[in-house]
């Protein structure tokens, strides 16, 4: 993508997913004047192998870490849906929550997980978050008779989003240069201490920069993030 969108919505299943997959893009767009909003779908209360930690302790820690990571990247707001980790469902109430945020933020671009990976393992929450977000963008947020109460009671007008960028795609077709932002991406990811504490800091740097360098290969930049792009008529 050559043009920086003005309004961006990131739908992230768990704390840290957005930083892993699109943190550099978020940082770049914020620097270029975009207003970026997060929707955090789950509270991340299962993502640990530490004996003795409770789901409540983990949830509290991870939500604070997400707020700190978002602050570092310049995200304008983090809306937390507080759904249980591993518990996302393709349901009307979840879809309505995403439609509500689309109509409220009115983004030109939505970023979320790829729902259709065939040959690579993918967390169930990622698949469902991607599918529900795709459906929320088109057609649910577009048509006022879908979730008409959002229009009637909350004054949230229908909205047509022009583009979805799916992260984690097996066949990406869109690559965004994050060369100037890769260090900030790493810093934001390291804010997720509950997930990164078991890794030496240099290992995290090598992992993130290695993946970004691979995405940039042959594209005229040092580091990039990769997406599959879907466009809609607006």
Phi, psi and omega in degrees: 000130181268326184266138177278123178290155178276322182235130184226136174242127177249120178256109186245127182297315185230158168303133177095342180300316182296319180294320179299314193262331184218019182299322179291321177297315178302311181299317180296312182294321177300315179300327182271007171108003180285150169261116184249132180239142175252144161244115178264112190284316182243167180267004175065030190275007178242350190277066178204148172248017180279120177297138174094341180286139178266160178300322180294316178298316181294316179301313180300315182295315187289326178291322175295319178297321179296319178297320179293316179299317179296321178299317180299322181279345181090020178296137186287322184201144173242114175264125182253125180272344174060033174278152184290142175301128183083003185246012179292138179229149175281082188235161181296323183289323176294315179301320179298320178299318180290319176301318179304314182289324176297315181290331179283313183280325180059058185282149167281329183229136172243134175247138182195174181289150172293124180274349194240045175284135183257321192246001179237140178298145183212132180303138181305318179299326179293314180302313185288320178300319179294315181295314181295321179294317177303313180293324179296318178297314183218114013251001195296316180288338185284324191253125188292340180278349167278127183050054184301336179295333176294324178282316186284318188259329184250001178059033178264106183289150174304154182216138176255112175275136184278330190215138164248135169249115178269125173268159180077019182285144175289328181235072180293151179229002182226130186230127184247127182291119178240023185305320181280351187242000187295325179292323176291323175302313179299316180299318179294321178294323179292344175294340178276070189297327181296336180261337188253349188298331181279354180254134172302140183307321182292332177293320177297314179300314182296319180297310183292314182291326178296315178295319181292325177293321178297318179295330183276350187305120178079011185243015172077019176217169183275319183224143180211165169242145189246141182216160165257128186260132173236133182241154180229150174290132178238000000 
